[in-house]
Amino acid sequence: MSVSDPLLKQLKALILEFRLSEVAVNDKNEKLHTLCDIIEKIFRKGLKQNGGWFSKTDYWCWISKSVYDVANDRVNPIFVMVTNIVNESKKVCTLQGKGRLFIRCALVKKVLGVAVELLRKDQRLTDIWYDTEYSILGNEILSEIFISLLFEITEIKFLLNLKNASFLDETWDLPVYKEYELVPCDDIGMTVQYLSGRTLVISVVPGSVAEEDGKVGCGDVLDELFGISLRNANKSKVQQILRQNRGWPIRLSVNKV
């Protein structure tokens, strides 16, 4: 039986690099994408497809259920809070997106290891979700090594903008996220198109409040309006939000191209 795995070696080396730098990790850190990708690959390695012919299984399936499935006197309340944040998010629509939002939230809140510990406490659940021969989480020794590495990760400070989640369904490589407060006005000064569940800016009026200081440009994606997610929004929803908040400074969050 192997007591090592290439993914664990990569994770260990990256954790050491982060800890030696003694700098908080934010969304601009070039190695953040790599860290999240390795963790995701570990979660997926040897994961059984229990969804049948028409439903794909991903690691978020067991993480979301672990709060209720595991026989535990008291589940970590911060872990419960993180799973609730993911479940309630309107910005991620797929199992992949939800899993990735969980990883980012759990890094910030330092509860990534809690999910693995809950799984490992119940061998029945572990056997349901993971192949013991090909997985890390299904292997008693490798999973303990993984848990110890996740404990080391809690010593690293992560300053991630968790609002920046609308592209996690497709990629770890997230666009720059900007939040603006525009002066109250009847016309923001831009034209948008609703494509693939996103609100895409296709033109900006010169001299408008949107164009001022390059706040909004063509190709940008509007993510939130007055704190409300625009994922899968349409024209009527946007108009309704604007009507309900008429006369107030316009709070706008944008994914920059």
ABEGO torsion letter per residue (X at the ends): XBABBAAAAAAAAAAAAAAAAGBBBBAABAAAAAAAAAAAAAAABGBBBAAEAABBBBAAAAAAAAAAABBBABBBAAAAAAAAAAAABAABABAAAAAAAAAAAAAAAGAAAAAAAAAAABAAAAAAABBAAABAAABAAAAAAAAAAAAAAAABBBBBBAABAAAAAABABBBBBBBBBBBBBABAGBBBBBBGGBBBBABBBBGBAAABGGABBBGBBBABBGGBBABGBBAAAAAAAAAAABGBBBBBBBBBX
